[in-house]
Amino acid sequence: MVLKLYGFPASHCTRRVALICKEMNVPYELVVVDMLKDEHKAPVYLEHQPFGQVPYIDDDGFQLFESRAIGRYIATKYATQGPRLIPDPSDIQSWARYEQAASIELSNFDPYMNELAWENIFKKFAGGATDETVVANLLQTLNTKLDAYEVILSKSAYLAGEEVTLADLFHLPFGNTLGLMGYDLLTTNRRPNVAKWWKTISSRSAWQAVKDSA
């Protein structure tokens, strides 16, 4: 049975899962949940994802939601089909560095990117107007966060060491949107190690296959 990915093609989280499927050579069927029609809030959908968010997967009867949890599941279950994206837990130091890197993405990148995308893109769909003061504050915060990334990436090729992991790849959907919004925070010459890292991960064939649509 082909893994079914229930989500919206343009959704950041849906594309995050599609990316990991591509990395691990896992075929999937995208079952479109039309967020523009509020299908993610329909009772039949809430039976599978009680928070009314996308995506969730059905892997031969096993259902799971939350894109990062799904990514970990796919990278673990199908570990022999693609690159090792999660270090072996028996190598406790490598595994700990991976968990540290995963926490960095979740705590120091995603929340601010969520807010920035809301202010610049999604707020308009809700009938609101961009608050430029909020945007300026978010950009200042992100610049500070990425300065810390520069320190980390001056010591290793990736956030968890010398091999790419899920922690790096999880940045791709929102990082791509950052560029689409016209901000060069990930490519500026003032952070050469961040720029090199971003060029490397954003050039991966798996991301190129799903960067516009899952």
C-alpha positions in Angstrom: 0.0 0.0 0.0 1.4 3.4 -1.0 1.7 5.9 1.9 -1.1 8.4 1.8 -0.3 12.0 2.6 -3.3 14.1 3.5 -2.5 17.7 3.1 -2.5 20.9 1.1 0.0 21.0 -1.8 1.3 24.5 -0.9 1.4 24.0 2.9 4.8 24.3 4.5 4.2 21.3 6.7 2.8 19.2 3.9 5.9 19.9 1.8 8.1 19.1 4.8 6.7 15.6 4.8 6.8 15.3 1.0 10.5 16.3 1.2 11.4 13.5 3.6 9.4 11.0 1.5 11.5 12.0 -1.5 14.7 11.9 0.5 13.9 8.3 1.6 12.6 7.2 -1.8 9.2 6.5 -0.3 6.4 6.7 -2.8 3.3 8.6 -1.6 -0.1 9.6 -2.8 -1.1 13.1 -2.0 -4.7 13.3 -0.9 -5.6 17.0 -1.2 -7.3 18.6 1.7 -8.4 22.0 0.4 -7.6 24.5 3.1 -9.2 27.3 1.0 -12.5 25.5 1.5 -11.8 24.7 5.2 -11.8 21.0 4.5 -9.2 20.7 7.3 -11.9 21.8 9.8 -14.6 19.4 8.6 -15.7 16.8 11.1 -14.6 13.9 8.9 -11.0 15.3 8.8 -11.0 16.1 12.5 -11.5 12.4 13.2 -7.9 11.9 12.0 -6.3 15.2 13.0 -8.2 16.7 15.9 -6.3 20.0 15.8 -7.6 20.7 12.3 -4.2 21.1 10.7 -2.4 19.5 7.8 -0.9 17.1 7.2 -1.4 13.6 8.5 -0.3 10.3 6.9 -1.8 6.8 6.6 0.9 4.2 6.1 -0.9 1.0 5.6 -3.4 1.7 8.3 -1.0 3.5 10.7 -2.0 7.2 11.0 0.2 10.0 12.3 0.1 13.7 12.3 2.6 16.5 13.1 5.1 17.0 10.2 8.3 16.6 12.2 7.0 13.4 13.9 6.1 12.1 10.5 9.5 13.0 9.2 11.2 11.1 12.1 8.9 8.1 11.5 9.6 7.9 7.7 13.4 8.4 8.2 13.4 5.6 10.8 11.0 3.1 9.2 12.5 3.4 5.7 16.1 4.0 6.9 17.6 1.5 4.4 16.0 3.3 1.4 17.8 6.6 1.6 20.4 8.7 3.6 20.7 8.4 7.3 18.9 11.5 8.5 18.8 10.6 12.2 22.0 9.5 13.9 22.1 6.0 15.5 20.9 6.4 19.1 23.8 4.1 20.2 26.2 6.9 19.3 24.9 9.0 22.1 26.9 12.2 21.4 25.9 12.3 17.7 22.3 11.6 18.6 22.4 14.4 21.3 23.8 16.9 18.8 21.0 16.0 16.4 18.4 16.5 19.1 20.1 19.9 19.9 19.9 20.9 16.2 16.3 19.8 15.9 15.4 21.9 18.9 17.2 24.9 17.4 15.0 24.7 14.3 11.8 24.3 16.3 12.6 27.0 18.9 14.8 29.6 17.1 13.6 29.5 13.5 10.1 28.2 13.0 8.2 30.4 15.4 9.5 33.6 13.9 9.1 32.4 10.4 5.5 31.4 11.1 4.8 35.0 12.3 6.7 36.6 9.4 4.8 34.5 6.9 1.5 35.4 8.6 2.3 39.1 8.5 3.5 39.2 5.0 1.3 36.6 3.3 -1.5 34.9 5.2 -2.8 37.9 7.1 -3.9 39.5 3.8 -6.0 36.4 3.0 -7.8 36.9 6.3 -8.6 40.5 5.4 -5.9 42.1 7.6 -2.9 44.4 6.8 0.8 43.8 7.3 2.1 45.4 10.5 5.5 46.7 9.4 6.6 47.3 13.0 6.0 43.6 13.8 7.8 42.6 10.6 10.8 44.8 11.5 11.0 43.2 15.0 10.8 39.7 13.5 13.5 40.4 11.0 15.7 41.8 13.8 15.1 38.7 15.9 15.8 36.3 13.0 19.0 38.1 12.2 20.2 37.6 15.7 19.2 33.9 15.6 21.0 33.4 12.3 24.1 35.1 13.7 24.1 32.2 16.2 23.7 29.7 13.3 26.8 31.3 11.7 28.8 30.4 14.8 27.5 26.8 14.7 28.1 26.4 11.0 31.6 27.8 11.2 32.5 24.6 13.1 30.6 22.0 11.0 29.0 21.7 7.6 25.5 21.0 9.1 23.7 21.9 12.3 24.4 18.5 14.0 27.8 17.9 12.5 29.3 16.8 9.2 26.3 14.9 7.9 22.9 16.3 6.9 20.0 15.4 9.2 16.3 16.1 9.5 17.2 19.1 11.6 18.7 20.8 8.5 16.0 19.7 6.1 13.1 20.8 8.3 14.2 24.4 7.6 13.6 24.2 3.9 9.9 25.1 3.5 10.0 28.3 5.6 13.5 29.1 4.5 12.3 29.1 0.9 9.4 31.4 1.7 11.9 33.8 3.4 13.5 34.2 0.0 10.2 34.5 -1.8 9.3 37.3 0.5 12.4 39.1 -0.7 14.6 38.7 2.4 18.3 37.6 2.0 18.8 36.5 5.6 20.0 33.0 4.5 22.1 34.1 1.6 23.8 37.3 2.7 27.5 37.6 2.5 27.7 38.7 6.2 27.0 35.1 7.1 29.0 33.0 4.6 28.7 29.8 6.5 24.9 30.1 6.7 24.8 31.0 3.0 26.9 27.9 2.1 24.7 25.7 4.3 21.6 27.0 2.8 22.8 26.6 -0.8 23.8 23.0 -0.1 20.5 21.9 1.5 18.2 23.9 -0.8 19.9 22.4 -3.9 19.0 18.8 -2.9 17.0 17.1 -5.6 14.4 16.0 -3.1 13.6 19.6 -2.2 13.7 20.7 -5.8 11.0 18.1 -6.5 8.6 19.5 -3.8 9.6 23.1 -3.2 6.6 24.5 -5.1 4.0 21.8 -4.4 3.8 18.6 -2.5 
